[in-house]
Amino acid sequence: MFLFATIHTQAPTWLVVPFFALLFCIAIIPVIQPKLWHSMYKYLSIGVGFVVALFYVLQLKEYALPLEALSEYFSFISLLVLLYVASGGMYLFIDVPSNAISNIVFLFLAAICSNIIGTTGASILLIRPYMRLNRFRLQAYHVVFFIFIVSNMGGMLTPIADPPLFIGFLKGIPFTWTLSNLFLIWLTGLSLCLLAFAYFDIQNKKYNDLEAEIEHTGKVFFQGKRNLIWLLLAVSSVFLDPVIFPNIPSIQYHGKSVSFVRELIQLGAAFVCYQTSNRKAIENNNFNFEPIVEVVFLFFGIFLSMMPLVEYLEQMAHHNGMQAELSTGMFFGFTGLFSSVLDNAPTYLSMFTLLMSANGYSVHSVQDVQLFLAGTQSILLAAISVAAVVFGAMTYIGNGPNLMVKSIAEQSGLKMPSFGAYILRFSLPILLPIFAVIYLLFFR
């Protein structure tokens, strides 16, 4: 991760301003001037990203951070593109009544699916069928809870579910560690979130009369089965990493093996997948590239402009004076706070590094990681893992699938809450109490 590149000169404090300015624009401009936003967001995001990157290169003479940020961005986007194209060529229609029970069953099964094909894969694959299920009574809260459950909280049980957990796997955490240590936390958080969803959905009487007049067959209709192969390729390609397979062609850069073989395979597969996808399924999905284009441009600016803030997070993680103050609450709170607005992967890695170094171990040694897990402090790693996964639901940019799901929903004509409304109306009053319960039950 770019978080641990060699830093020669500390970035000035004011360099965090472009990142927060970009967040402010994402939150405000689409609300007050939606047409202006859609015409300018590409240039704004690219401009903000380049301003920060050029300051590092020209003023600080720091090349590693921008290059590694771009490397991480490329890896992030290439997987998203393949998943988006593969899911766009699959049309799934479940002909059952739309009510609280059917929705809860759907969301629960989708949460399980998040641990098999990742939160990103499950989100992109299932958001359209979920909206079709609720086509006569679809409201914004349906999609918001989908983001909460499928795009974030559901993906807590396997390393392939969410990028932070995959980083832990690459560092030496056993594949089954998350399932055996986080299952009860996953089940508790998921149950509380589904209860909150049921409260909203039971009160939703919109078009219930029309829904009652329809005779449902209970059948499942699926087009584009061949794209399941491409979806499987997307999930399996995540493991094409020089850390796992040292023989993969790569170059050494700042002590790391860097390879873009995986990313080139993913983009090539996305192109072939689109050309060979079922045209009827694409048409039924009203598939277009606008949602993925928005994510590509916005996250370009986010990945580059968040470098100074992530750098300060790294400095905090290496501050020796903090080691005496380490606690489960600190790990849970700080990991959650930064995962809400930053990419949760570098946040996880930073806090994991702090945890390991505070206990006399190195995060770069698989043997040290396994020795640490055999001790009594592994509950702290559980706190970091849970917070990195669940707090990504607090904002639209907390996790990659969030913004993608929002864009797909808006493309279908649904009016989604703005950046600020999402936080004030949903994530703060619903998620924070759930996270507090998780902390009190499992980490206090």
C-alpha positions as CSV (number, residue, x, y, z in Angstrom):
1,M,0.0,0.0,0.0
2,F,1.2,3.5,-0.6
3,L,0.8,4.3,3.0
4,F,4.2,2.9,3.8
5,A,6.3,4.4,1.1
6,T,9.4,6.2,2.2
7,I,8.5,9.8,3.1
8,H,11.3,12.3,2.8
9,T,9.4,15.5,3.7
10,Q,6.3,15.8,5.7
11,A,3.5,17.4,3.6
12,P,2.3,20.7,5.0
13,T,-1.0,20.7,7.0
14,W,-2.8,22.9,4.5
15,L,-2.4,20.1,1.8
16,V,-5.4,18.3,3.4
17,V,-7.6,21.1,2.2
18,P,-8.1,19.8,-1.4
19,F,-9.4,16.5,-0.1
20,F,-11.9,18.1,2.2
21,A,-12.8,20.6,-0.5
22,L,-13.6,17.7,-2.9
23,L,-15.7,16.0,-0.2
24,F,-17.6,19.3,0.3
25,C,-18.2,19.5,-3.5
26,I,-19.5,15.9,-3.6
27,A,-21.8,16.7,-0.7
28,I,-23.2,20.1,-1.7
29,I,-23.0,20.8,-5.5
30,P,-25.2,17.8,-6.6
31,V,-27.9,19.1,-4.3
32,I,-28.0,22.7,-5.3
33,Q,-26.8,22.5,-8.9
34,P,-27.2,18.9,-10.2
35,K,-26.7,19.8,-13.9
36,L,-23.6,21.9,-13.1
37,W,-22.2,18.9,-11.1
38,H,-22.7,16.4,-13.9
39,S,-20.9,18.7,-16.3
40,M,-17.9,19.5,-14.1
41,Y,-17.3,16.7,-11.7
42,K,-14.8,15.0,-14.0
43,Y,-12.6,18.1,-14.4
44,L,-12.9,19.0,-10.7
45,S,-11.8,15.6,-9.5
46,I,-8.9,15.3,-11.9
47,G,-7.8,18.9,-11.1
48,V,-7.9,18.3,-7.3
49,G,-6.0,15.0,-7.7
50,F,-3.3,16.6,-9.9
51,V,-2.8,19.6,-7.6
52,V,-1.9,17.4,-4.7
53,A,0.2,14.9,-6.8
54,L,2.1,17.8,-8.4
55,F,2.9,19.4,-5.1
56,Y,4.4,16.1,-3.9
57,V,6.5,15.7,-7.1
58,L,7.6,19.3,-7.7
59,Q,7.7,20.8,-4.2
60,L,8.5,17.8,-1.9
61,K,10.4,15.8,-4.5
62,E,8.4,12.8,-3.4
63,Y,7.6,10.4,-6.2
64,A,6.8,7.2,-4.3
65,L,3.5,8.3,-2.7
66,P,1.9,9.5,-6.0
67,L,3.1,6.5,-8.0
68,E,1.8,4.0,-5.4
69,A,-1.4,5.9,-5.0
70,L,-2.0,5.6,-8.7
71,S,-1.0,2.0,-8.5
72,E,-3.6,1.3,-5.9
73,Y,-6.2,3.3,-7.8
74,F,-5.5,1.3,-11.0
75,S,-6.0,-2.0,-9.0
76,F,-9.2,-0.7,-7.5
77,I,-10.7,0.5,-10.8
78,S,-9.7,-2.5,-12.9
79,L,-11.6,-4.9,-10.6
80,L,-14.6,-2.6,-10.4
81,V,-14.8,-2.3,-14.2
82,L,-14.8,-6.1,-14.7
83,L,-17.4,-6.7,-12.0
84,Y,-19.6,-3.9,-13.4
85,V,-19.5,-5.2,-16.9
86,A,-19.9,-8.9,-15.9
87,S,-23.0,-8.1,-13.7
88,G,-24.4,-5.7,-16.3
89,G,-24.7,-8.7,-18.7
90,M,-26.7,-10.8,-16.2
91,Y,-30.4,-10.2,-15.8
92,L,-32.0,-11.6,-12.6
93,F,-35.7,-11.4,-11.9
94,I,-37.3,-12.9,-8.8
95,D,-41.0,-13.0,-9.1
96,V,-42.1,-12.9,-5.5
97,P,-44.2,-10.3,-3.5
98,S,-42.3,-7.3,-2.2
99,N,-42.7,-7.0,1.5
100,A,-40.5,-6.9,4.6
101,I,-40.1,-10.6,4.8
102,S,-39.0,-11.1,1.2
103,N,-36.7,-8.2,1.5
104,I,-35.1,-9.4,4.7
105,V,-34.5,-12.8,3.2
106,F,-33.0,-11.2,0.1
107,L,-30.7,-8.9,2.1
108,F,-29.6,-11.8,4.4
109,L,-28.7,-14.1,1.4
110,A,-27.0,-11.1,-0.3
111,A,-24.9,-10.6,2.8
112,I,-23.8,-14.2,2.7
113,C,-23.0,-13.7,-1.0
114,S,-20.8,-10.7,-0.1
115,N,-18.4,-13.1,1.6
116,I,-18.2,-15.4,-1.5
117,I,-17.8,-12.9,-4.3
118,G,-16.9,-9.8,-2.3
119,T,-18.9,-6.8,-1.3
120,T,-18.2,-5.1,-4.6
121,G,-19.2,-8.2,-6.7
122,A,-22.4,-8.8,-4.6
123,S,-23.4,-5.1,-4.7
124,I,-23.1,-4.7,-8.4
125,L,-24.6,-8.1,-9.2
126,L,-27.6,-7.8,-6.9
127,I,-28.6,-4.1,-6.7
128,R,-30.7,-4.3,-9.9
129,P,-32.6,-7.5,-9.0
130,Y,-33.2,-6.0,-5.5
131,M,-34.7,-2.8,-7.1
132,R,-36.8,-4.9,-9.4
133,L,-38.2,-6.9,-6.5
134,N,-39.3,-3.6,-5.0
135,R,-40.3,-2.0,-8.2
136,F,-43.8,-1.0,-7.1
137,R,-42.7,0.4,-3.7
138,L,-39.1,1.3,-4.2
139,Q,-37.9,4.2,-2.0
140,A,-34.4,5.5,-1.1
141,Y,-34.2,3.6,2.2
142,H,-34.3,0.4,0.3
143,V,-31.0,1.2,-1.4
144,V,-29.5,2.8,1.7
145,F,-30.0,-0.4,3.7
146,F,-28.6,-2.4,0.7
147,I,-25.4,-0.3,1.0
148,F,-25.3,-0.8,4.8
149,I,-25.8,-4.6,4.6
150,V,-24.5,-5.9,1.2
151,S,-21.9,-3.3,0.4
152,N,-20.4,-3.2,3.8
153,M,-21.5,-5.0,6.9
154,G,-22.2,-8.3,5.2
155,G,-18.6,-8.7,4.1
156,M,-16.9,-9.6,7.3
157,L,-16.4,-13.3,7.2
158,T,-13.7,-14.0,4.5
159,P,-10.6,-12.3,3.2
160,I,-12.1,-11.9,-0.3
161,A,-15.1,-10.1,1.1
162,D,-13.4,-6.7,1.6
163,P,-10.0,-5.2,0.8
164,P,-8.8,-4.7,4.4
165,L,-9.4,-8.3,5.2
166,F,-7.6,-9.4,2.1
167,I,-4.6,-7.3,3.2
168,G,-4.6,-9.1,6.5
169,F,-4.6,-12.4,4.6
170,L,-1.6,-11.3,2.6
171,K,0.2,-10.4,5.8
172,G,-0.3,-13.9,7.3
173,I,-3.7,-14.0,8.9
174,P,-5.2,-17.5,8.2
175,F,-8.1,-17.6,5.7
176,T,-10.6,-18.9,8.3
177,W,-9.6,-16.5,11.1
178,T,-12.3,-13.9,10.2
179,L,-15.1,-16.6,10.1
180,S,-14.1,-18.2,13.4
181,N,-13.5,-14.9,15.2
182,L,-16.0,-12.5,13.7
183,F,-19.1,-14.6,13.0
184,L,-21.0,-13.7,16.2
185,I,-20.2,-10.0,15.6
186,W,-21.4,-10.3,12.0
187,L,-24.6,-12.0,13.0
188,T,-25.3,-9.4,15.7
189,G,-24.7,-6.4,13.5
190,L,-26.6,-7.9,10.6
191,S,-29.6,-8.8,12.8
192,L,-29.8,-5.3,14.2
193,C,-29.5,-3.7,10.8
194,L,-32.2,-6.0,9.4
195,L,-34.5,-5.1,12.4
196,A,-34.0,-1.4,11.6
197,F,-34.8,-2.1,8.0
198,A,-38.0,-4.0,9.0
199,Y,-39.2,-0.9,10.9
200,F,-38.9,1.2,7.7
201,D,-40.3,-1.4,5.3
202,I,-43.3,-2.4,7.4
203,Q,-44.4,1.3,7.3
204,N,-44.0,1.5,3.6
205,K,-47.5,1.3,2.1
206,K,-46.6,2.8,-1.2
207,Y,-48.4,1.0,-4.1
208,N,-49.3,-1.9,-1.8
209,D,-52.7,-2.1,-3.4
210,L,-51.1,-2.4,-6.9
211,E,-48.7,-5.1,-5.5
212,A,-51.6,-7.0,-4.1
213,E,-53.4,-7.2,-7.5
214,I,-50.4,-9.0,-9.1
215,E,-50.2,-12.7,-9.2
216,H,-46.6,-13.8,-8.5
217,T,-45.3,-17.0,-9.9
218,G,-42.4,-17.4,-7.4
219,K,-40.1,-18.3,-10.2
220,V,-36.5,-17.0,-10.8
221,F,-35.7,-15.8,-14.3
222,F,-32.0,-15.5,-15.2
223,Q,-30.3,-14.3,-18.4
224,G,-26.6,-14.1,-19.2
225,K,-25.4,-17.2,-17.4
226,R,-22.1,-17.2,-19.3
227,N,-21.2,-14.0,-17.4
228,L,-20.9,-16.1,-14.3
229,I,-17.6,-17.3,-15.7
230,W,-16.4,-13.7,-15.9
231,L,-17.6,-13.0,-12.4
232,L,-15.7,-16.1,-11.2
233,L,-12.6,-14.8,-13.0
234,A,-12.9,-11.4,-11.3
235,V,-13.0,-13.0,-7.9
236,S,-10.2,-15.5,-8.6
237,S,-8.0,-12.8,-10.2
238,V,-7.7,-11.0,-6.8
239,F,-5.3,-13.7,-5.8
240,L,-2.9,-13.0,-8.7
241,D,-0.6,-11.1,-6.4
242,P,3.3,-11.4,-6.2
243,V,3.0,-12.0,-2.5
244,I,1.0,-15.2,-3.1
245,F,2.6,-16.2,-6.4
246,P,6.2,-15.0,-6.5
247,N,6.6,-16.2,-10.1
248,I,4.2,-13.6,-11.5
249,P,6.2,-11.0,-13.6
250,S,6.8,-8.0,-11.4
251,I,9.3,-5.2,-10.6
252,Q,10.8,-4.3,-7.3
253,Y,9.9,-0.8,-6.1
254,H,10.7,0.5,-2.6
255,G,11.1,-3.1,-1.4
256,K,7.8,-4.2,-2.8
257,S,7.0,-6.5,-5.8
258,V,4.7,-4.5,-8.1
259,S,2.9,-6.2,-10.9
260,F,0.0,-5.2,-13.2
261,V,-0.6,-8.6,-14.7
262,R,-3.8,-9.0,-12.6
263,E,-5.1,-5.6,-13.6
264,L,-4.4,-6.1,-17.4
265,I,-6.2,-9.4,-17.2
266,Q,-9.2,-7.8,-15.6
267,L,-9.4,-5.0,-18.1
268,G,-9.0,-7.4,-21.0
269,A,-11.6,-9.7,-19.6
270,A,-14.0,-6.7,-19.2
271,F,-13.6,-5.9,-22.8
272,V,-14.2,-9.4,-24.0
273,C,-17.0,-9.9,-21.5
274,Y,-18.9,-6.8,-22.8
275,Q,-18.5,-7.9,-26.5
276,T,-19.8,-11.4,-25.8
277,S,-22.5,-10.6,-23.2
278,N,-26.2,-11.5,-23.7
279,R,-27.6,-8.4,-25.6
280,K,-31.1,-9.0,-24.2
281,A,-29.8,-9.1,-20.6
282,I,-27.9,-5.8,-21.2
283,E,-31.0,-4.2,-22.6
284,N,-33.2,-5.4,-19.8
285,N,-30.8,-4.0,-17.3
286,N,-30.8,-0.6,-19.1
287,F,-27.0,-1.0,-18.9
288,N,-24.8,2.0,-19.6
289,F,-21.4,3.1,-18.5
290,E,-22.3,6.3,-16.7
291,P,-22.2,4.9,-13.1
292,I,-18.7,3.4,-13.6
293,V,-17.5,6.5,-15.3
294,E,-18.5,8.6,-12.3
295,V,-16.7,6.2,-9.9
296,V,-13.6,6.2,-12.1
297,F,-13.3,10.0,-12.1
298,L,-14.3,10.7,-8.5
299,F,-12.0,8.1,-7.0
300,F,-9.1,9.4,-9.1
301,G,-9.3,12.6,-7.2
302,I,-10.0,10.9,-3.8
303,F,-7.1,8.5,-4.0
304,L,-4.6,11.3,-4.8
305,S,-6.0,14.0,-2.6
306,M,-6.2,11.8,0.4
307,M,-2.4,11.2,0.4
308,P,-1.6,14.0,3.0
309,L,-4.3,12.8,5.4
310,V,-3.2,9.2,5.1
311,E,0.4,10.3,5.7
312,Y,-0.7,11.9,9.0
313,L,-2.5,8.8,9.9
314,E,0.8,6.9,9.3
315,Q,2.7,9.3,11.5
316,M,0.0,8.8,14.2
317,A,0.4,5.0,13.9
318,H,4.2,5.2,14.4
319,H,4.1,7.7,17.3
320,N,5.8,5.9,20.1
321,G,4.1,8.0,22.8
322,M,0.7,6.6,21.9
323,Q,1.7,3.0,22.7
324,A,0.8,3.4,26.4
325,E,-2.7,4.6,25.5
326,L,-3.6,1.7,23.3
327,S,-7.1,0.2,23.9
328,T,-9.8,-1.7,22.1
329,G,-11.9,1.4,22.1
330,M,-9.1,3.5,20.5
331,F,-8.5,0.9,17.8
332,F,-12.3,0.5,17.1
333,G,-12.9,4.3,17.1
334,F,-9.9,5.5,15.1
335,T,-10.2,2.8,12.5
336,G,-13.9,3.5,12.1
337,L,-13.4,7.3,11.9
338,F,-10.9,7.1,9.2
339,S,-12.6,4.3,7.3
340,S,-15.7,6.5,7.0
341,V,-13.9,9.0,4.8
342,L,-10.7,7.4,3.6
343,D,-10.1,4.1,1.8
344,N,-10.5,1.5,4.5
345,A,-7.6,-0.6,3.3
346,P,-4.8,1.8,4.2
347,T,-6.6,2.7,7.4
348,Y,-6.6,-1.0,8.4
349,L,-3.0,-1.5,7.4
350,S,-1.9,1.6,9.4
351,M,-3.8,0.5,12.6
352,F,-2.6,-3.1,12.2
353,T,1.0,-1.8,12.0
354,L,0.5,0.2,15.1
355,L,-0.9,-2.8,16.9
356,M,1.9,-5.1,15.9
357,S,4.7,-2.7,16.7
358,A,3.2,-1.8,20.1
359,N,3.4,-5.5,21.0
360,G,7.0,-6.0,19.7
361,Y,6.1,-7.6,16.3
362,S,6.5,-6.6,12.7
363,V,3.6,-6.5,10.3
364,H,5.9,-7.5,7.5
365,S,6.7,-10.9,9.1
366,V,4.2,-13.7,8.6
367,Q,5.7,-15.5,11.5
368,D,5.3,-12.5,13.8
369,V,1.7,-12.1,12.7
370,Q,0.9,-15.7,13.5
371,L,2.7,-15.4,16.9
372,F,0.7,-12.4,17.7
373,L,-2.6,-14.2,16.8
374,A,-1.7,-17.0,19.2
375,G,-1.5,-14.4,22.1
376,T,-4.2,-12.7,24.1
377,Q,-4.3,-9.4,22.2
378,S,-5.9,-10.7,19.0
379,I,-9.2,-9.1,20.2
380,L,-7.6,-5.8,19.2
381,L,-7.2,-7.1,15.6
382,A,-10.8,-8.1,15.7
383,A,-11.8,-4.5,16.6
384,I,-9.7,-3.1,13.8
385,S,-11.1,-5.6,11.3
386,V,-14.8,-5.0,12.2
387,A,-14.4,-1.2,12.3
388,A,-12.7,-1.2,8.9
389,V,-15.5,-3.2,7.3
390,V,-18.6,-1.7,8.9
391,F,-17.7,2.0,9.2
392,G,-17.3,2.1,5.4
393,A,-21.1,2.4,5.3
394,M,-21.1,5.8,7.1
395,T,-20.6,7.8,3.9
396,Y,-20.9,7.3,0.2
397,I,-17.1,7.2,-0.2
398,G,-16.4,5.0,2.8
399,N,-16.3,1.9,0.5
400,G,-16.0,1.6,-3.3
401,P,-19.4,-0.2,-3.9
402,N,-21.3,2.6,-2.0
403,L,-21.0,5.2,-4.7
404,M,-21.5,2.6,-7.4
405,V,-24.8,1.4,-5.9
406,K,-26.0,5.0,-5.5
407,S,-25.1,5.8,-9.2
408,I,-27.0,2.7,-10.4
409,A,-30.0,3.6,-8.4
410,E,-30.0,7.2,-9.7
411,Q,-29.7,5.9,-13.3
412,S,-32.9,4.0,-12.7
413,G,-34.7,7.2,-11.8
414,L,-34.7,6.8,-8.0
415,K,-33.9,10.0,-6.1
416,M,-31.2,9.1,-3.6
417,P,-30.2,11.2,-0.4
418,S,-27.4,13.7,-0.9
419,F,-24.0,13.1,0.7
420,G,-25.0,15.0,3.8
421,A,-28.6,13.7,4.0
422,Y,-27.3,10.1,3.8
423,I,-25.2,10.8,6.9
424,L,-27.7,12.8,8.9
425,R,-30.9,10.9,8.1
426,F,-29.5,7.3,7.9
427,S,-26.0,6.5,8.9
428,L,-25.7,8.6,12.1
429,P,-29.1,7.7,13.7
430,I,-29.1,4.0,12.5
431,L,-25.6,2.8,12.2
432,L,-23.9,4.5,15.1
433,P,-26.2,2.9,17.7
434,I,-25.6,-0.5,16.1
435,F,-21.9,0.1,16.2
436,A,-22.1,1.1,19.9
437,V,-24.0,-2.1,20.7
438,I,-21.3,-4.1,18.9
439,Y,-18.6,-2.3,20.8
440,L,-20.3,-2.8,24.2
441,L,-21.1,-6.5,23.6
442,F,-17.8,-7.6,22.1
443,F,-15.0,-5.1,22.6
444,R,-15.5,-3.2,25.9
